[in-house]
Amino acid sequence: AALARERGAADPSDEAAGAPQAPGEDAAERVWRLGPLDAVIVDVDSKDATLGMSSPPVSFTTDRFLGAARSLLREDGVLCMNVAARSSRVYAEVASAVRRSFQDLPLLELR
């Protein structure tokens, strides 16, 4: 699906998910219309070796993204994020950002 989007093709899962793309609508807006989700899984390669982290891209660690992910989840939903940081400092920054947006929920870190 991601490869199809990169090449400008329609994502075949959109129609199956009941979320055809409306003109001017982005992927986040389509997901929002699907309603509360059981899980949000972030497993994306950043492709930028200068960041000290190969996964996820920095835009997936912002308060804005994490807040949006939180708002998409059901009350008992789960955020699963693959973090591949090359330093403990970068990893700690990402973990801190996740804790800010999910502060009332347990955080399970697997290394």
N, C-alpha and C positions, 0 to 999 in steps of 0.2 A: 504494500500500500504506500509506504513512504517513497519507494522508488518510483512508483507511478506518479505521485505528486511532484517529485523532482523533475520528471520528464513532461509535466503538464497534462498528464492523462487523468481521467476521473478515478477516484478511489473506489474500487468495487465494493468495499465494506460499507460505504456511506449509505447506499440504497438498502443494503441488507439490515443496517442498523436503524432504518427508518429516518435517516437524517440526510436527505438530499441537500446539496449546497444551493442556497439562494444567492442571487446576484449580490456581490459585495460582502458576503458573509465569510468569515474566516473559520478555521477549524475549531477554535475555542468556542465560538458562538454555536456551531453545530453540536458540539459536545454538551454545552449548557442546555440545549433544548431536549436532550435525552433524559434529563432529570438526575436525581441523586445516583451516584455510582457506588458500587461495593468497593472498588479499588481504583487507584491511579498508579500506574507503573511507569517509572521514568528510567529508561535504559538507553541513553543516547550518547553517542561519541561526539566530543566537541570538535575534533579535527584541528585543534589549535594547541600545539605542543608548548607554547610559551606561557600558558596559564598555570602550570603546576598541577594540572588536573586533566585527565583525558576523558573523564565522564563525570557528570553531565556537563553540557555547556553552561557557562555562567548564568545565562538568562533563566535557566531552570532552578537556580538557587536564590533568586531574588525574593524579597518579601511579597512582591506583587504576584509572581507565579505561584509561590507556595500558598499564599492566601486564596488565590483562585482555586488551586487544587483542593484546599481544605473546604471551600464553599461547595465544591462539586460532590464531595463525599457524603454518604449517609452518616448518621451519628456514629455508627459502629464501623465505618469504612476504614480502609487501610491505604496508606501511602507507602509504596515500595520504591526506593531510589537506589540505583547502582552508583556509588561514588568511588571513583578510582583516582585518588589524590596521591601525588608523589611526595607530599610532605605532611607531617602531622599538623602543622599550622593551617594549611589549606583545608584539610579534613575537618579540623576543629571549627573553622569558619562556616563550613557547610552545615555541620551538625548544629551549630548555634542558630543559624538561619532557620533550620527545620524546627528546632525547639521553640523559637519565637512564634511561629505560625501554628504549632501544634502543642502549645504549652500545657494544656489541660489533659493531654493524652500521653500514655507511656511511649517511650522511644526505645526500640530494640535495635542495637547495633551489632551487626555480624561482620567479623573481620576475617 
